[in-house]
Amino acid sequence: MAPVADAEGPTWSDIAAWYDALLSGGSGPHETAIECLGRLLPDLDGAAVLDVACGQGLATRALAAGGASAVVGTDLSEAMIDIARRHGGTAGGPDISYVVDDAQTLAEFDDGAFDGATCQLGLMDIPDLHAALRAVHRVLRPGGWFAFVIGHPCFLVPDAARTDGADGRPAVVITDYFTEGFWRSSNPNGVRRAGNHHRTLSTYLNCLIQAGFDIDEVSEPRASGQLAAQQPLYEQVPIFLGCRATRRA
Ligand SMILES: C[S@@+](CC[C@H](N)C(=O)[O-])C[C@H]1O[C@@H](n2cnc3c(N)ncnc32)[C@H](O)[C@@H]1O
């Protein structure tokens, strides 16, 4: 399997068990992310949905519980897919299939195979954003939808520094927003030690449009309960950006 990140630090497979334990214990950021994704989704009844860069299947299981009739999760990391399979499906929901594949090609999937696709906290981890969005476009039927959540590209910037605002509320200082590229968090207990591709907001939105999508809705969620308690900064600035778009014919 090709490495997900460069050779200098851990890959997603290296930290898959740690990531699963983090989510299984209850993670404030993931609670906020999945609520954001859920609010963006259309009616799932009867829909065939692909969850791209599904990791241990947090969003994949939510899709199955939400009424989709067929749910497939895919991720480049075999370790993540093994863990996702072990979590199984949801009571009363459809069976979930898991497939190891690269989001930049989605070569395992036929053209137009899905009514909808999701990608929760995955697009920042994928080196070639254009290729991934073209691949998602290809596997959707015309008129199909794509909903994603990413680390907010304006605030989760490599050099972002926490500070206190003039009124004492938590704030963040950004000085190098325009420099795009791969970076790793130096936090040994952070998710982004596996690496991240920083891109500007306009890069994300323009890639989406160029890949053949119309943007339907954009969301910047305020931190929900657990995250607000853990990191009050994210009550002041959004930690995530969510979007739903429709595949043009
Ligand atoms: C932050 S995790 C998100 C996982 C899951 N969607 C969630 O919400 O918990 C990022 C995931 O992207 C996957 N990933 C990175 N590059 C990928 C690629 N080129 N194709 C498919 N998955 C990839 C990683 O293996 C990892 O599981």
Ligand as a Chemical Component Dictionary entry (heavy atoms), coordinates in Angstrom:
data_LIG
# 
_chem_comp.id                   LIG 
_chem_comp.type                 NON-POLYMER 
_chem_comp.pdbx_formal_charge   0 
_chem_comp.three_letter_code    LIG 
# 
loop_
_chem_comp_atom.comp_id 
_chem_comp_atom.atom_id 
_chem_comp_atom.alt_atom_id 
_chem_comp_atom.type_symbol 
_chem_comp_atom.charge 
_chem_comp_atom.model_Cartn_x 
_chem_comp_atom.model_Cartn_y 
_chem_comp_atom.model_Cartn_z 
_chem_comp_atom.pdbx_ordinal 
LIG C1  C1  C 0  -8.934  12.602 9.698  1  
LIG S1  S1  S 1  -9.170  10.983 9.040  2  
LIG C2  C2  C 0  -10.940 11.066 8.771  3  
LIG C3  C3  C 0  -11.583 9.720  8.825  4  
LIG C4  C4  C 0  -13.107 9.718  8.899  5  
LIG N1  N1  N 0  -13.707 10.259 7.702  6  
LIG C5  C5  C 0  -13.610 10.426 10.140 7  
LIG O1  O1  O 0  -14.415 11.355 10.025 8  
LIG O2  O2  O -1 -13.211 10.030 11.231 9  
LIG C6  C6  C 0  -8.544  11.107 7.384  10 
LIG C7  C7  C 0  -8.625  9.817  6.599  11 
LIG O3  O3  O 0  -8.221  10.084 5.245  12 
LIG C8  C8  C 0  -7.630  8.904  4.757  13 
LIG N2  N2  N 0  -6.893  9.206  3.518  14 
LIG C9  C9  C 0  -5.789  9.962  3.389  15 
LIG N3  N3  N 0  -5.414  10.012 2.091  16 
LIG C10 C10 C 0  -6.300  9.248  1.397  17 
LIG C11 C11 C 0  -6.447  8.915  0.025  18 
LIG N4  N4  N 0  -5.593  9.354  -0.903 19 
LIG N5  N5  N 0  -7.483  8.131  -0.338 20 
LIG C12 C12 C 0  -8.363  7.664  0.593  21 
LIG N6  N6  N 0  -8.267  7.951  1.918  22 
LIG C13 C13 C 0  -7.243  8.738  2.309  23 
LIG C14 C14 C 0  -6.778  8.437  5.903  24 
LIG O4  O4  O 0  -6.372  7.087  5.781  25 
LIG C15 C15 C 0  -7.714  8.699  7.090  26 
LIG O5  O5  O 0  -8.486  7.564  7.386  27 
# 
loop_
_chem_comp_bond.comp_id 
_chem_comp_bond.atom_id_1 
_chem_comp_bond.atom_id_2 
_chem_comp_bond.value_order 
_chem_comp_bond.pdbx_ordinal 
LIG C1  S1  SING 1  
LIG S1  C2  SING 2  
LIG S1  C6  SING 3  
LIG C2  C3  SING 4  
LIG C3  C4  SING 5  
LIG C4  N1  SING 6  
LIG C4  C5  SING 7  
LIG C5  O1  DOUB 8  
LIG C5  O2  SING 9  
LIG C6  C7  SING 10 
LIG C7  O3  SING 11 
LIG C7  C15 SING 12 
LIG O3  C8  SING 13 
LIG C8  N2  SING 14 
LIG C8  C14 SING 15 
LIG N2  C9  SING 16 
LIG N2  C13 SING 17 
LIG C9  N3  DOUB 18 
LIG N3  C10 SING 19 
LIG C10 C11 SING 20 
LIG C10 C13 DOUB 21 
LIG C11 N4  SING 22 
LIG C11 N5  DOUB 23 
LIG N5  C12 SING 24 
LIG C12 N6  DOUB 25 
LIG N6  C13 SING 26 
LIG C14 O4  SING 27 
LIG C14 C15 SING 28 
LIG C15 O5  SING 29 
# 
